[in-house]
Amino acid sequence: MVMIDVLKNHATEIGQQTMLVYEGNETTYAEFYEQAKSIASYLQSKSFQKDEIIAILMDNSDQFPIVYFAIQMAGYIAMPINTKLATPEIAYIIDNSNAKAIIFDEHLEQLIEPIQHPFQLKLKMTELAKLSTTGLDYSEPEIHADDVAVVMYTSGTTGKSKGVMLTHGNIYETARNWSVPMELTSKDRLFICTPLFHCAGAHVFMVPTFLNGATFIIESSFSPKNIIQKLSETEATFFFGVPSMYTLILNSEVDDFDVSNLRLFGYGAAPMPYELVKRLKDAYPKVKVQNFYGQTENSPAATSLLDEDALTKIGSVGKALMNTEVQISDGEGGVLPNGYVGEIIVKGPQVMKGYLNNPDETAFALRDGWLYTGDLGRMDDEGYLYIVDRKKDMIIRNGENIYPIEIEEVLFQMPEIFEAAVIGLPHAVYGEVPKAYVRVKEGKTLSEQQILDYCVTQLAKYKLPYDIEFIDELPRNASGKVLKHALKKQGGFI
């Protein structure tokens, strides 16, 4: 069983059930399947080869899930791209994946116009809506669980994006894994405003919703002033956000809206402090709070911290999901005892097939059936996992992963810069933001604004340095490695 089989069955068995809600418009399961089948038949008419990649550059809307599954229904591989990326970053993903086509929102066209890539098809959503598929027959492809369904690019510790290959089986098993702790039923109405091009938005929330025949309410953006009102108006039962969203919600003056249908607040991407969990539960005592932990490489599905542990297991990301094993590796093939810090490794049917066109990184990440996450953590005696540190040096800004080396490489392109280092700076709202330390070449001058003006042409907006400090010399160890820990200590951030 794979998700496109589930959707076909739903179209027949619960066809009149509302599947999608977006800007007041509703789409049933039957309507969804027919629209996706129509797009799939059009794509098949373009004679792409099975397993070729079709990129998606789209913001949140009711069209995203239709296109996402239409590509898979046609027998091709869907590749959602982060719409916040800069053109050079998108170009790298397109070229590295050798995408044959791209479907995109019209307002994002300027991002791909400069890209020189031999697409067989470039299709705006406005054009797709006008296409006639009369006379085109849809042919159901032969799909196996271990066939690649989706490629999602995620930054690696080297700073170069890597294409994570997720199979039809990975996605289906992830949906099953998350359905249990979320206690999803067909009566649920999940409200999401975090991006669907992210693995969490697509596979932790969208796909489990569809698996259970529930309703998926899509919001294009987050506004703390009216989010509670919308949760009330849509009769949502579940809301997911990153911790900074909940901070903004609690700090906003909201009227007394009826959210009696709401039963669950989900969060992930960053830890939620005790004080914030307490405030949230005090403000909404009938709503459970649940943490979600995983990486794109495991679809993402590893552990979950349930509501009953939210205030007693502070700092924990919970216990392993069903059909999932989580251990702490000593780095030499052994498993560390409880309480010891090591690398978190995960095994289960949701673990990726590998990295696209990258056998070396695949071999490094997947060893003896285990995914080596790069996150450091420890396990307590009750099986609760605690993350001690994120992947080396990674910054998480409002749920977005940023690797300092991505920014450093851009800074090094400026001829005036001798050396640079980027660290994560704590931020009350965003969680973390990038701070750049810059050493200018002797005899050269450079301003903070000049640096930002250049970075904005090369990086996504959320990756731009939030703060820039000019420094005479970067602290280094005996081997010449920059001591970022010393920079954090020097700045009073640890």
C-alpha positions in Angstrom: 0.0 0.0 0.0 1.3 3.5 -0.9 -0.4 6.9 -0.5 -1.6 7.2 -4.1 -3.5 3.9 -3.5 -5.0 5.4 -0.4 -6.1 8.5 -2.2 -7.7 6.5 -5.0 -9.7 4.4 -2.4 -10.7 7.6 -0.5 -12.1 9.1 -3.7 -14.5 6.2 -3.9 -15.2 5.4 -0.3 -15.3 8.9 1.3 -15.5 11.0 -1.8 -17.8 13.7 -0.4 -15.7 14.2 2.7 -13.9 17.6 2.8 -10.2 17.1 2.2 -8.9 20.7 1.7 -9.9 24.1 3.0 -8.1 27.2 1.6 -9.3 30.8 1.7 -12.9 29.6 2.3 -12.8 27.1 -0.7 -13.4 23.4 0.0 -12.2 20.4 -2.0 -13.6 17.0 -1.4 -11.5 13.8 -1.7 -13.3 12.9 -5.0 -12.6 16.3 -6.4 -9.0 16.2 -5.3 -8.4 12.9 -7.0 -10.0 13.9 -10.3 -7.9 17.2 -10.4 -4.7 15.3 -9.5 -5.5 12.6 -12.2 -6.1 15.3 -14.8 -2.7 16.9 -14.1 -1.1 13.5 -14.0 -2.5 12.7 -17.5 -1.2 16.0 -18.9 2.3 15.3 -17.5 2.2 11.8 -18.9 1.5 13.3 -22.3 4.8 15.0 -22.2 6.6 11.7 -22.3 8.9 12.0 -19.3 10.7 8.9 -18.3 9.6 7.0 -15.2 11.4 8.3 -12.1 12.4 11.6 -13.7 12.2 14.6 -11.4 9.6 17.4 -11.6 10.3 20.4 -9.4 7.6 22.3 -7.4 8.2 25.9 -6.6 4.9 26.8 -4.8 3.8 28.5 -1.6 1.0 27.2 0.5 -2.3 26.8 -1.2 -4.8 24.1 -2.0 -3.0 23.5 -5.3 0.2 22.4 -3.6 -1.0 18.9 -2.4 -2.8 18.4 -5.8 0.4 19.0 -7.8 2.5 17.1 -5.2 0.5 13.9 -5.6 -0.3 14.4 -9.3 3.4 14.1 -10.1 3.6 10.8 -8.1 0.4 9.5 -9.7 2.0 10.1 -13.1 4.9 7.9 -12.1 7.4 10.7 -11.6 9.3 12.1 -8.7 8.1 15.3 -7.0 10.7 17.7 -5.7 9.4 20.6 -3.6 11.8 23.6 -3.4 11.9 26.1 -0.6 10.4 29.3 -2.0 12.5 31.4 0.4 15.8 30.5 -1.3 17.7 32.9 -3.5 18.1 32.2 -7.2 21.6 30.8 -7.0 20.5 28.3 -4.4 17.5 27.2 -6.5 19.8 26.9 -9.5 22.1 24.6 -7.6 19.2 22.3 -6.7 17.8 22.2 -10.2 21.1 21.4 -11.8 22.2 18.9 -9.1 18.9 17.0 -9.4 18.7 17.4 -13.2 15.0 18.2 -12.9 13.2 17.8 -16.2 10.3 20.2 -15.4 9.2 22.8 -13.0 5.7 23.8 -11.9 5.6 27.2 -10.2 3.5 30.0 -8.8 3.4 33.0 -11.1 4.6 35.4 -8.4 7.7 33.3 -8.0 8.7 33.4 -11.7 11.4 36.0 -11.1 13.3 33.4 -9.0 13.7 31.0 -11.9 13.9 33.4 -14.9 17.7 33.7 -14.6 18.3 30.0 -14.3 19.9 28.4 -17.4 18.7 24.8 -17.3 17.4 22.7 -20.1 13.9 22.2 -18.7 11.6 20.1 -20.9 8.6 21.9 -19.4 8.2 25.1 -17.3 4.6 25.5 -16.2 2.9 28.3 -14.3 0.1 27.3 -12.0 -2.1 29.9 -13.8 -1.4 28.1 -17.1 -1.9 24.7 -15.6 -5.4 25.7 -14.5 -6.4 26.7 -18.1 -5.0 23.5 -19.7 -7.5 21.2 -21.3 -6.9 17.5 -20.7 -9.8 16.4 -22.9 -8.8 13.3 -24.8 -5.9 12.6 -22.5 -6.0 9.2 -20.9 -4.5 8.6 -17.4 -2.5 5.5 -17.2 -1.9 4.2 -13.7 1.9 3.5 -13.4 3.3 0.5 -11.6 4.4 1.8 -8.3 6.4 -0.1 -5.7 7.0 0.8 -2.1 10.7 1.2 -2.6 10.4 3.5 -5.6 11.4 7.1 -5.0 8.4 9.4 -4.6 9.9 12.6 -3.5 13.3 14.3 -3.4 13.8 17.1 -0.8 17.0 19.1 -0.5 18.4 19.7 2.9 21.6 21.5 3.9 24.4 19.2 5.0 27.2 19.9 7.4 29.4 20.8 4.4 27.0 23.5 3.5 26.1 21.9 0.2 22.5 20.9 -0.2 21.8 17.2 -0.5 18.8 15.7 -2.2 17.1 13.3 0.2 15.4 10.4 -1.7 12.2 9.4 0.1 10.3 6.4 -1.2 6.5 5.8 -1.5 7.0 3.3 1.4 8.8 5.9 3.5 6.0 8.4 3.1 3.2 5.9 3.8 5.0 4.5 6.9 5.7 8.0 8.2 2.0 8.8 7.9 1.2 5.7 9.9 3.9 6.5 12.5 2.5 10.0 13.2 -1.2 9.0 13.1 -0.9 7.1 16.4 0.5 9.7 18.8 -1.6 12.4 17.2 -4.7 10.1 17.6 -5.9 11.2 14.2 -9.4 10.3 12.9 -11.5 11.3 10.0 -13.2 13.9 12.2 -10.0 15.9 12.7 -9.4 19.2 11.0 -5.7 20.1 10.9 -4.7 23.7 10.5 -1.3 24.5 9.1 0.5 27.7 8.1 4.1 26.4 8.1 5.4 25.7 4.6 4.3 22.6 2.8 7.5 22.5 0.8 9.2 21.5 4.1 9.3 17.8 4.9 7.5 18.4 8.2 4.6 20.2 6.7 4.2 17.7 3.9 4.9 14.4 5.7 4.2 14.9 9.4 0.9 16.8 8.9 -0.4 16.8 5.3 0.0 13.1 4.5 -1.2 11.7 7.8 -4.3 13.9 7.5 -5.0 12.4 4.1 -4.2 8.8 5.3 -7.0 9.2 7.9 -9.5 10.8 5.7 -9.4 14.0 7.7 -9.6 17.7 6.7 -6.5 19.7 6.0 -6.9 23.5 6.4 -4.1 25.5 4.7 -3.1 29.0 5.5 -0.6 30.8 3.3 1.1 32.7 6.1 1.2 33.2 9.8 -0.3 36.2 11.5 -0.4 36.1 15.3 -3.2 38.7 15.5 -5.8 36.6 13.7 -4.6 33.0 14.0 -6.9 32.3 16.9 -9.8 33.8 15.1 -9.1 31.5 12.1 -8.7 28.5 14.3 -12.2 29.3 15.6 -13.8 30.0 12.2 -12.4 26.8 10.7 -13.3 24.7 13.7 -9.8 23.3 13.7 -8.9 20.5 16.0 -5.1 20.6 15.6 -2.6 23.4 15.0 1.1 23.0 14.4 3.7 25.8 14.7 7.3 26.4 15.7 7.9 27.7 19.3 8.3 31.3 18.2 4.8 31.2 16.7 3.3 30.3 20.1 5.3 33.1 21.8 3.8 35.6 19.3 0.3 34.1 19.8 0.5 34.4 23.6 1.9 37.9 23.4 -0.8 39.1 21.1 -4.1 40.6 22.3 -6.8 38.3 21.0 -10.5 38.5 21.5 -12.4 35.7 23.2 -12.8 33.3 20.3 -14.4 29.9 20.6 -11.6 27.3 20.1 -13.5 24.5 21.9 -12.8 22.1 19.0 -9.1 22.5 19.4 -7.5 19.5 21.0 -3.8 19.6 20.1 -1.0 22.1 19.7 2.0 20.5 17.9 5.5 22.0 17.8 8.9 21.1 16.4 12.1 22.5 14.8 13.3 23.8 18.1 12.9 23.1 21.9 10.0 24.7 23.7 11.1 26.2 27.1 9.3 25.2 30.3 7.9 28.8 30.7 6.4 28.7 27.2 4.8 25.3 27.7 3.4 26.5 31.0 2.0 29.7 29.5 0.4 27.8 26.7 -1.2 25.2 28.9 -2.4 27.9 31.3 -4.0 29.9 28.4 -5.5 26.8 26.8 -6.0 24.2 29.5 -8.0 21.8 27.4 -5.5 21.7 24.6 -2.8 19.1 24.6 0.8 20.0 23.7 3.0 17.6 21.7 6.6 17.8 20.4 7.7 16.3 17.1 11.3 15.3 16.3 12.9 14.0 13.2 15.0 14.9 10.2 14.3 15.1 6.4 16.4 11.9 6.2 13.8 10.0 8.3 10.9 11.5 6.5 10.9 13.1 9.3 9.8 10.7 12.1 11.8 9.6 15.1 10.3 10.6 18.5 7.5 12.4 20.1 6.9 14.0 23.5 3.3 13.6 24.5 1.2 16.1 26.5 1.5 14.2 29.8 5.2 14.6 29.8 5.3 18.2 28.5 6.0 19.8 31.9 7.9 16.9 33.5 10.4 15.9 30.8 11.6 19.4 29.8 14.2 19.3 27.2 13.2 15.9 26.0 11.9 15.2 22.5 10.1 12.1 23.8 10.1 8.4 23.0 10.6 6.5 19.7 7.6 6.2 17.4 6.1 2.8 16.6 8.3 0.6 14.3 11.2 2.9 15.1 14.4 2.3 17.0 16.5 5.1 18.4 19.9 4.6 20.0 22.9 6.6 21.1 26.0 5.6 19.2 29.5 5.8 20.6 30.8 6.5 17.1 32.6 3.2 16.8 29.7 0.9 16.1 28.7 0.5 19.8 25.7 1.7 21.8 26.2 4.0 24.8 24.6 3.4 28.1 21.7 5.6 29.3 22.8 9.1 30.4 25.9 9.2 28.1 26.1 11.7 25.2 26.6 10.4 21.7 25.3 10.6 18.2 21.6 9.9 17.8 20.9 7.1 15.3 17.5 5.9 14.0 16.2 2.8 12.3 12.8 2.3 10.8 10.8 2.0 7.5 10.7 5.8 7.3 14.5 6.1 6.8 15.5 7.5 3.4 16.7 5.5 0.5 19.8 7.7 0.3 21.1 11.0 -1.1 20.5 11.7 -4.8 23.7 11.4 -6.9 25.8 11.2 -3.7 26.9 7.7 -2.8 29.7 8.8 -0.5 27.4 10.9 1.7 24.8 8.1 1.6 27.3 5.5 2.8 28.4 7.9 5.6 24.8 8.5 6.8 23.4 5.0 6.4 25.4 2.3 8.1 24.2 -1.2 8.9 20.6 -0.1 8.5 20.9 2.9 10.8 20.6 6.6 10.0 23.4 8.6 11.6 21.6 11.9 12.3 24.6 14.0 13.2 22.6 15.2 16.3 24.1 14.6 19.7 21.9 13.4 22.5 21.4 11.1 25.4 18.7 8.7 26.6 17.3 8.4 30.1 16.4 5.2 31.9 12.8 5.5 30.8 13.6 5.7 27.1 13.2 9.5 26.7 15.5 11.1 24.2 17.3 14.5 25.0 19.0 16.5 22.3 22.2 17.9 23.7 23.4 19.8 20.6 22.2 20.2 17.0 24.1 19.1 14.0 27.5 20.9 14.3 27.0 24.6 14.3 23.5 24.5 12.8 21.3 27.6 13.4 17.6 27.2 13.6 15.8 30.5 12.8 12.0 30.3 13.2 12.1 26.7 12.2 14.4 27.2 9.2 17.8 25.3 9.3 20.8 27.5 8.5 24.3 26.2 8.2 26.9 28.9 9.0 29.2 27.7 6.2 26.5 28.7 3.6 26.8 32.3 4.8 30.6 32.1 5.3 31.1 31.0 1.7 29.2 34.0 0.5 31.1 36.3 2.7 34.4 34.9 1.4 33.3 35.9 -2.1 33.7 39.5 -1.2 37.3 40.6 -2.1 37.5 42.9 0.9 37.0 40.1 3.5 40.1 38.3 4.8 38.2 35.8 7.0 34.8 35.3 8.5 32.9 33.1 10.9 29.2 32.8 11.6 27.5 31.6 14.8 24.0 31.4 16.1 22.8 34.3 18.2 19.9 33.7 20.7 16.8 35.6 19.8 13.6 36.0 21.9 11.2 35.5 18.9 13.1 33.6 16.2 15.0 31.3 18.5 18.3 31.9 16.8 19.7 34.2 14.2 23.0 34.3 12.3 25.7 36.6 13.6 28.8 37.1 11.4 32.3 38.0 12.6 34.2 39.6 9.8 37.9 40.4 9.5 38.6 42.9 6.7 41.8 42.8 4.6 44.5 45.2 5.6 44.1 48.5 3.7 40.4 47.7 2.7 37.3 49.2 4.1 33.8 47.7 4.3 30.6 48.6 6.0 27.9 46.4 7.4 25.4 47.6 4.8 27.8 46.7 2.0 28.0 43.2 3.3 24.2 42.9 3.6 23.7 44.3 0.1 25.9 41.6 -1.3 24.5 38.8 0.8 20.9 39.6 -0.2 21.8 38.7 -3.8 23.1 35.3 -2.9 21.1 34.1 0.1 17.6 33.6 1.2 16.3 36.4 3.4 16.1 34.3 6.5 19.8 33.4 6.1 21.0 37.0 6.1 23.3 37.9 9.0 21.2 39.5 11.7 24.2 41.1 13.3 27.7 41.8 11.9 30.7 42.4 14.1 34.1 43.5 12.7 37.0 41.7 14.4 40.8 42.0 14.3 41.4 38.3 14.5 39.3 35.1 14.9 40.1 32.8 17.8 41.7 29.6 16.6 43.1 26.4 18.1 46.6 25.0 17.5 45.5 23.4 14.2 44.1 26.6 12.9 40.5 25.8 13.3 38.2 28.7 14.2 36.9 28.3 17.8 33.2 29.2 17.4 32.6 28.2 21.0 35.1 30.9 22.0 33.2 33.4 19.9 29.9 32.5 21.6 31.6 32.8 25.0 33.2 36.1 24.1 29.8 37.5 23.1 28.2 36.3 26.3 25.9 33.9 24.4 26.9 30.8 26.5 
